[in-house]
């Protein structure tokens, strides 16, 4: 896929109906040869739309007007390029816990959670948040995570978590204002509700910071998993992470996680982790596949806003 095609796809499949600003901006960049030339000088993983838009926003640039975005990005390209090469799309969307909860709550309790690609660890607190599936609320506290779910009964309660840890190449610190500002920049412009959710989830994590380990998802995973208490069910999980991992390394991770004790929850795009016989997704928007121990269970939206159980 060319860079231009990647921006067209992002706008039509991810941003459409979710962020008019990013839908419009993606189409403009896809048709902007000077910007495409600059982006094509970067490694493929650093050309992605969400990373570029977030970096420009973090640097104080405009994203609501494509012409102003072009002028800012080309004028400040050395600074934009430096941040693109340094940063990653570490979107830490606590809302994703809403699609993980039905699986987590059904596993043998208590749980030891280990998130791969944890960012600041906000998805390590599924027991501390509240959830709303239609008219039914599960749990108590803030934030309240809303999910339009079909094809399943909502969980009776939240899981009991006795240990939580995360692994990331560049873990973020929710007590560091600079790291939190980057998480804020990753949230799409119109999503004020997600900004409020970020603040509430960051307060939960800051009050009881998780164990976050800097390292590779293959090299450091066994040692970190071994630190989990033996009397808890180990759950290794990740969501919208493996697309950033080169395929050979991704395959090595899949082999490794299958050999660990406990369970493995994956929530990734179907072209990233492939499964046979998937039903058609409910819409043409981008969906992830939620899977437990390699068995696909549901279609999910990227920010945890909806899920469709396979039945």
Buried (B, 14 or more C-beta within 10 A) or exposed (E): EEBBEBBBBBBBBBBBEBBBBBBBBBBBBBEBEEBBEBBEEBEEBBBBBBBBBBBBBBBEBBBEBBEEBBEBBEEBBEBBBEBBEEBBBBBBBBBBBBBBBBBBBEBEBBBBBBBBBBBBBBBBBBBBBBBBBEEEEBBEEBBBBBBEBBEBEBBEEBBEBBBBBBBBBEBBBBEEEEBBEBBBBBBBBEBEEBEEBBBBBBEBBBEEBBBBBEBBBBEBBEEBBEEBEEEBBBBBBBBBBBBBBEEEBBEBBBEBBEEBEBBBBBBBBBEBBEEEEEEEBBEEBBBBBBBBEEEBBBBBBBBBBBBBBBE
